[in-house]
Amino acid sequence: DQQVKQNSPSLSVQEGRISILNCDYTNSMFDYFLWYKKYPAEGPTFLISISSIKDKNEDGRFTVFLNKSAKHLSLHIVPSQPGDSAVYFCAARPISSGNTGKLIFGQGTTLQVKP
Amino acid sequence: KAGVTQTPRYLIKTRGQQVTLSCSPISGHRSVSWYQQTPGQGLQFLFEYFSETQRNKGNFPGRFSGRQFSNSRSEMNVSTLELGDSALYLCASSLLAGGHEQFFGPGTRLTVL
């Protein structure tokens, strides 16, 4: 069974500090990993992705790290801003899906950035 | 460039009825995927369409179906609604078939009474 898990339902950080959101997956049969941000009453917004053959990808304040041996994915937000307060989902595309658009999502982590 | 649009945004139905939801992808995007979001199960993949063909289907009963038109717009249909079908239905588009970077619409909130 291919699962993606976010074990922390919530995270609170101070404005200007680093936010680290974590995600674990249960097997190695994913070729892409992604992070999405979701505000209430809106659909998820794509943030950043990483191929399974890489271990780091940066885009502005967002950096995603992939540790394949630990089957662990993390998103770093530096510096954190109050507007970053939202629910963050990690997602992965299974290789078995045959290069289709199926993504498997974690349960989400609610990030609160305090001014 | 306009984003993904979904209509209607909110819908209330009763058990046994059927419902059709609509999705217009980002201009130029040809792949459309549908997801169901519920508090208990999270975001779950329903199906993906590209060039009017269903390319993949999630683990949902046959009451859930979809289609895509030649202009890439997509519809999903749920027949014989059950209380458990109450959810946020999200549509996502990507440029190519199997695109891993998917861009979501605001969703349709379906409530089944």
Chai-1 contact restraints between the chains, C-beta under 6 A:
chainA,res_idxA,chainB,res_idxB,connection_type,confidence,min_distance_angstrom,max_distance_angstrom,comment,restraint_id
A,Y32,B,H100,contact,1.0,0.0,6.0,A-B,restraint_1
A,E42,B,P106,contact,1.0,0.0,6.0,A-B,restraint_2
A,G43,B,L90,contact,1.0,0.0,6.0,A-B,restraint_3
A,G43,B,F104,contact,1.0,0.0,6.0,A-B,restraint_4
A,G43,B,G105,contact,1.0,0.0,6.0,A-B,restraint_5
A,G43,B,P106,contact,1.0,0.0,6.0,A-B,restraint_6
A,G43,B,G107,contact,1.0,0.0,6.0,A-B,restraint_7
A,P44,B,F104,contact,1.0,0.0,6.0,A-B,restraint_8
A,F46,B,E101,contact,1.0,0.0,6.0,A-B,restraint_9
A,F46,B,F103,contact,1.0,0.0,6.0,A-B,restraint_10
A,S49,B,E101,contact,1.0,0.0,6.0,A-B,restraint_11
A,R93,B,H100,contact,1.0,0.0,6.0,A-B,restraint_12
A,S97,B,N56,contact,1.0,0.0,6.0,A-B,restraint_13
A,N99,B,G98,contact,1.0,0.0,6.0,A-B,restraint_14
A,T100,B,E48,contact,1.0,0.0,6.0,A-B,restraint_15
A,T100,B,R55,contact,1.0,0.0,6.0,A-B,restraint_16
A,T100,B,N56,contact,1.0,0.0,6.0,A-B,restraint_17
A,T100,B,G98,contact,1.0,0.0,6.0,A-B,restraint_18
A,G101,B,S31,contact,1.0,0.0,6.0,A-B,restraint_19
A,G101,B,S33,contact,1.0,0.0,6.0,A-B,restraint_20
A,G101,B,E48,contact,1.0,0.0,6.0,A-B,restraint_21
A,G101,B,S94,contact,1.0,0.0,6.0,A-B,restraint_22
A,G101,B,G98,contact,1.0,0.0,6.0,A-B,restraint_23
A,G101,B,G99,contact,1.0,0.0,6.0,A-B,restraint_24
A,K102,B,F45,contact,1.0,0.0,6.0,A-B,restraint_25
A,K102,B,N56,contact,1.0,0.0,6.0,A-B,restraint_26
A,F105,B,G42,contact,1.0,0.0,6.0,A-B,restraint_27
A,F105,B,L43,contact,1.0,0.0,6.0,A-B,restraint_28
A,Q107,B,G42,contact,1.0,0.0,6.0,A-B,restraint_29
